Amino acid sequence: MSKTIALLITLDTKDQEAGFLIKQIESKGHKALLMDIGVVGEAGIGASISRDEVIAAGGGSLAELLKNPTREKSNPFVVSGCVNILQKAISEDKVHAVIGLGGTQGTSTCCEVMQALPYGFPKIMVSTVASGDTSGFVGIKDITMMFSVSDILKLNPFTRKILANAAAAACGMAEDETKFVVEKGEKPLIGMTNLGVLTQGTIEAVAYFESKGYEVIVFHAVGSGGRAMEQMMKEGIIGAVFDYAMGEIADDVWSVLRAGGPERLTVAGKLGLPQVLCPGGAEHLGVLVSPNEVPEEYKGHKYVFHSPMVFVPRLNAEEIQRVANDICQRLQHTKNKAYFMIPKGGVGSYSKEGGVLHDPESDEAFFSYLKSNLPSNIEVIESEAYVEDPEFVREAADLLISLIEEQSG
């Protein structure tokens, strides 16, 4: 069955590329929906949806913008227009994938549009800046970044191949019949956070939840992971939460590698979702460094290298209370009953007994602060177990299931 691939392209400068992509898509039996995301220049090829129509769909007027054109003024209308057009087309099953082309400006515009599109919908960004840090462009959505290597400025033997690859990828994704659909039923989809120091416990939890008839999406809690989980809560995809890893909170306090942002750990509480919490991995930081280099300020700490460029210092008793305070402040947003699990045997493989970051004094300061300052509607459950012990994980899972059943009953 023929599919439609939307193309987000500035047609005053990338008309040749647009024409080539259309031919590639049509050669595979599919259709192209060409959207002009330019503002000032005249299109060098006919668009399916003109710049006038895009800007009008975003609530603007091309004629007004052209009186004193600036990117700052025009971009919100272009982005909003593309989002409105594409969201409607996707909901009506009229568009099945999207490709964007651009340099710095085009990548910013296209990716802002793509970030507003549903999870699972194919999104490919062919970009001159895709070889560096693309986190600002990808955000927490499943955008496939393709490095163009050369500038995207007219066709040549190399750009033809890159664009052919992009077209083939989009067509292949569009043809795939796998759907990301969450059926509304008695059992909600569970979101769970994980870190490398918790992986065995996470595997145990997923298997246990599955044995009880639940499905779980696991998120790597390195900043983007926790935020993506909470976005899926907002979108109604995730209906219950086992927040097993809180390294994103520790790193947010110190503004380092895995920082989860100010909203992290507040969304489930605000939405009233069933949640069980555990401070897994919150006893250390993840700090990006030059290979195997110990930062001066941490030379008095216990530490380990998670990789040559990820330095992991253990927080001392005073420092870890700052993390505990931040956790407690964020959880003030929790409006329903929840459980907070404290594994006295250690919150991660680095800090359990025998681990390189084992520090009972810091653990005690952490746990004592949490017990004294968590909101009264969050029940603290203390366990002598280590965080990855099967009995600890299963107790946490059973508590979450009990909250789900209470709310659904």
C-alpha positions in Angstrom: 0.0 0.0 0.0 1.3 3.4 -1.0 2.6 5.6 1.9 3.1 9.4 2.1 6.4 10.9 3.2 6.3 14.5 4.3 9.3 16.7 3.3 10.2 19.8 5.4 12.5 21.8 3.1 13.3 25.5 2.3 12.5 25.5 -1.4 14.4 28.7 -2.3 17.7 27.1 -1.6 17.1 23.3 -1.6 14.8 22.8 -4.7 17.2 20.4 -6.3 17.4 18.2 -3.2 13.6 18.3 -2.9 13.1 17.2 -6.5 15.6 14.4 -6.0 13.9 13.1 -2.8 10.5 13.2 -4.5 11.8 11.0 -7.4 13.4 8.6 -4.9 10.2 8.2 -2.9 8.1 7.8 -6.0 10.5 5.2 -7.4 9.6 3.1 -4.4 5.9 3.3 -5.0 5.2 6.0 -2.5 4.1 9.7 -2.5 5.8 12.8 -1.3 4.1 15.7 0.5 6.5 18.7 -0.1 6.1 21.5 2.5 8.0 24.7 1.9 9.4 26.0 5.2 11.1 29.0 3.7 9.9 32.5 4.2 11.8 35.1 2.1 13.0 33.4 -1.1 10.7 32.2 -3.9 10.4 28.4 -4.2 12.4 26.8 -7.0 10.0 23.9 -7.3 6.3 23.6 -6.8 5.3 22.6 -3.3 2.4 20.5 -2.1 1.9 23.0 0.7 3.3 26.4 0.0 5.1 28.7 2.5 1.9 30.9 2.5 -0.2 27.9 3.5 2.3 26.8 6.2 2.5 30.2 7.8 -1.3 30.7 7.6 -1.8 27.3 9.3 0.4 28.7 12.1 -1.7 31.8 12.5 0.5 34.2 10.6 0.5 36.1 7.3 3.4 35.8 4.8 2.7 39.3 3.5 3.0 40.7 7.0 6.2 38.8 7.7 7.8 39.9 4.5 7.5 43.6 5.4 10.3 43.2 7.9 11.4 39.5 7.7 13.4 38.1 10.6 13.9 34.5 11.6 12.8 35.3 15.2 9.4 36.6 13.9 8.8 34.0 11.3 10.0 30.8 12.9 7.1 30.4 15.4 4.6 30.6 12.6 6.5 28.1 10.4 6.9 25.6 13.2 3.3 26.0 14.4 2.0 25.7 10.9 3.9 22.5 10.1 2.9 21.0 13.4 -0.8 21.7 12.9 -0.7 20.4 9.3 1.2 17.2 10.2 -0.6 16.3 13.4 -3.9 16.5 11.5 -2.6 14.4 8.6 -1.0 11.8 10.9 -4.3 11.5 12.9 -6.1 10.9 9.6 -3.5 8.3 8.5 -2.5 10.5 5.5 1.2 11.0 6.3 3.4 8.1 7.4 6.9 9.5 7.9 8.8 12.9 7.7 12.2 13.9 6.4 13.8 17.3 7.2 16.8 18.9 5.5 18.9 21.7 7.0 21.9 23.4 8.4 21.8 24.9 11.8 18.7 27.0 11.3 16.8 24.3 9.2 17.7 21.6 11.7 16.4 23.7 14.6 13.1 24.4 12.8 12.6 20.8 11.5 13.5 19.2 14.8 11.2 21.6 16.7 8.4 20.3 14.5 9.4 16.7 14.9 9.5 17.0 18.7 5.8 17.8 18.6 4.9 14.6 16.6 3.9 11.3 18.2 6.3 8.7 19.6 6.9 6.0 17.0 6.1 8.1 14.0 9.2 8.0 11.7 11.2 11.2 11.9 14.5 11.6 9.9 16.6 14.8 10.0 19.4 15.1 7.4 21.6 17.7 8.9 25.0 19.3 8.5 25.3 19.5 12.3 24.4 15.9 13.2 28.0 14.9 14.0 28.2 16.9 17.2 26.0 17.1 20.3 22.5 16.7 18.9 20.6 16.6 22.3 19.2 20.1 21.8 17.7 19.0 18.5 16.5 15.5 19.4 15.2 16.4 22.9 13.2 13.5 24.2 11.7 12.4 20.9 12.7 9.5 18.6 14.3 11.6 15.9 16.8 9.8 13.7 19.7 12.2 13.0 21.6 11.6 9.7 24.8 13.5 9.2 25.0 14.9 5.7 28.8 15.2 5.8 28.9 17.8 3.0 26.8 21.0 3.0 23.2 20.6 1.7 23.6 23.0 -1.2 22.7 21.6 -4.6 23.2 18.0 -5.9 26.5 16.2 -6.5 27.3 12.4 -6.5 27.8 12.3 -2.8 24.6 14.2 -1.7 22.6 12.1 -4.1 23.6 9.0 -2.2 22.9 10.6 1.2 19.5 11.8 0.1 18.8 8.4 -1.5 19.6 6.7 1.9 17.3 9.1 3.7 14.4 8.4 1.3 15.0 4.7 1.5 15.0 4.8 5.3 11.8 6.9 5.5 10.0 4.6 3.0 11.2 1.5 4.9 10.0 2.9 8.2 6.7 4.0 6.7 6.1 0.5 5.2 6.6 -1.2 8.5 3.3 -2.2 10.0 4.4 -2.3 13.7 2.3 0.1 15.7 3.0 1.8 18.9 -0.4 1.6 20.4 -1.3 1.4 24.1 -4.6 -0.3 24.5 -6.6 1.1 27.4 -7.4 -1.8 29.7 -7.4 -2.9 33.3 -3.6 -3.0 33.5 -1.8 0.3 32.8 1.6 0.4 31.0 4.3 0.8 33.7 7.2 3.2 33.3 10.5 2.3 35.1 13.8 4.1 35.4 17.2 2.3 35.3 20.9 2.9 35.5 23.8 0.6 34.8 24.3 0.1 38.6 20.7 -1.2 38.8 20.4 -3.3 35.7 20.0 -6.7 37.4 17.3 -5.4 39.6 15.5 -3.9 36.7 15.6 -7.2 34.8 14.1 -8.8 37.9 11.4 -6.2 38.1 10.4 -6.4 34.5 10.1 -10.2 34.7 8.1 -10.0 37.9 5.7 -7.4 36.5 5.3 -9.5 33.4 4.4 -12.5 35.5 1.6 -10.5 36.9 0.3 -9.5 33.5 1.9 -6.0 33.2 4.1 -4.6 30.5 7.0 -2.2 31.3 8.9 0.5 29.4 12.3 0.9 30.9 14.1 4.3 30.6 17.8 4.9 31.0 17.9 7.6 33.6 20.6 9.8 32.1 18.6 13.0 31.9 16.7 12.5 28.6 15.3 9.1 29.8 13.5 10.4 32.9 12.1 13.3 31.0 10.9 11.0 28.2 9.2 8.8 30.7 7.4 11.8 32.2 6.4 13.1 28.8 4.7 9.7 28.1 2.9 10.1 31.4 1.5 13.5 30.2 0.5 11.9 26.9 -1.4 9.2 28.7 0.9 6.4 27.5 2.2 5.5 30.9 -0.2 4.9 33.7 1.9 3.8 36.7 5.5 4.4 37.7 8.3 2.5 39.4 10.9 5.3 39.7 13.8 3.0 40.6 16.7 5.3 39.6 17.3 8.9 40.9 20.7 9.7 39.6 19.1 12.4 37.5 18.2 14.3 40.7 21.7 14.1 42.1 23.2 15.3 38.8 20.6 18.1 38.6 21.7 19.5 42.0 25.3 19.7 40.7 24.3 20.5 37.0 26.4 17.6 35.6 25.9 14.8 33.1 22.6 13.1 33.9 20.7 16.2 35.1 17.0 15.5 34.8 15.8 19.1 34.8 13.5 21.0 37.3 10.3 19.0 36.4 11.8 15.6 37.0 10.2 13.6 39.8 7.1 15.9 39.9 4.9 14.7 37.0 3.6 11.4 38.3 2.7 13.1 41.6 0.9 16.0 39.9 -1.1 13.6 37.7 -2.0 11.4 40.6 -0.5 8.2 39.0 0.3 5.2 41.2 4.0 5.4 42.0 6.7 3.6 44.0 10.0 5.4 44.4 13.6 4.3 45.1 16.7 6.4 45.3 18.7 4.1 43.1 22.1 5.6 41.9 21.5 8.9 43.7 24.5 8.5 46.0 27.0 9.4 43.2 27.4 11.8 40.3 28.2 11.3 36.7 30.8 13.9 35.6 32.0 14.2 32.0 35.8 14.5 32.0 38.9 14.2 29.8 39.8 10.4 29.7 40.7 9.1 33.1 41.2 12.6 34.6 40.1 13.1 38.2 38.7 16.7 38.7 40.6 18.6 41.4 37.4 19.2 43.6 36.8 15.4 43.9 40.3 14.1 44.7 39.2 13.8 48.3 36.2 11.7 47.5 35.8 8.0 46.9 35.4 7.6 43.1 35.4 5.2 40.1 35.3 5.7 36.4 32.1 4.4 34.8 33.9 4.8 31.5 37.2 6.6 30.7 35.2 9.9 30.2 32.5 9.4 32.9 33.9 10.1 36.3 31.8 8.9 39.3 32.4 10.5 42.7 30.6 9.3 45.8 28.8 12.1 47.6 29.7 12.6 51.3 27.2 12.9 54.1 26.8 16.7 53.8 26.5 16.6 50.0 24.0 13.8 49.9 21.7 15.7 52.2 21.4 18.3 49.4 20.2 15.6 47.1 17.7 14.2 49.7 16.4 17.8 50.2 15.8 18.2 46.5 14.0 14.8 46.3 11.7 15.8 49.1 11.0 19.2 47.6 10.1 17.7 44.2 7.8 15.1 45.8 5.8 17.8 47.5 3.8 17.7 44.3 2.6 14.2 45.0 -1.1 14.5 45.7 -2.0 10.8 46.2 -0.6 8.0 48.3 2.8 6.7 47.2 5.6 4.5 48.6 9.3 5.4 49.0 11.5 2.3 49.3 14.8 2.6 51.2 17.3 -0.2 50.6 19.7 -0.1 53.5 21.9 -2.6 51.9 22.9 -0.1 49.2 21.3 2.0 46.4 23.5 0.6 43.6 26.3 -1.8 42.7 29.0 0.7 43.4 27.9 1.5 46.9 26.8 -1.9 48.3 29.0 -3.6 50.9 32.3 -4.4 49.2 31.7 -1.8 46.4 34.2 0.9 45.6 31.8 3.6 46.7 30.5 1.9 49.9 30.0 4.6 52.5 27.6 3.7 55.4 27.9 7.2 57.0 26.7 8.9 53.8 24.0 6.3 53.4 22.7 6.9 56.9 22.7 10.7 56.4 20.8 10.2 53.1 18.2 7.9 54.5 17.6 9.8 57.8 16.9 13.0 55.9 14.5 11.3 53.5 12.6 9.7 56.4 12.3 13.0 58.3 11.3 15.2 55.4 9.3 13.3 52.8 5.6 14.4 52.5 3.3 12.6 54.9 1.3 10.9 52.1 4.4 9.1 50.9 4.9 6.0 53.1 8.5 5.1 53.7 9.3 1.4 53.5 12.8 0.5 55.0 14.4 -2.8 54.0 17.7 -4.3 55.1 18.1 -5.6 51.5 20.3 -4.3 48.7 18.5 -2.5 46.0 18.9 -5.3 43.4 18.0 -8.1 45.7 15.0 -10.0 44.3 13.0 -9.7 47.5 13.4 -5.9 47.5 12.4 -5.6 43.9 9.4 -7.8 44.3 8.2 -6.0 47.4 8.4 -2.7 45.5 6.5 -4.2 42.5 3.8 -5.7 44.8 3.3 -2.3 46.4 2.9 -0.6 43.0 0.4 -3.2 41.9 -1.5 -2.6 45.2 -1.7 1.1 44.4 -2.9 0.4 40.8 -5.6 -2.0 42.1 -6.7 0.6 44.8 -7.1 3.3 42.1 -8.8 1.1 39.6 -11.1 -0.5 42.2 
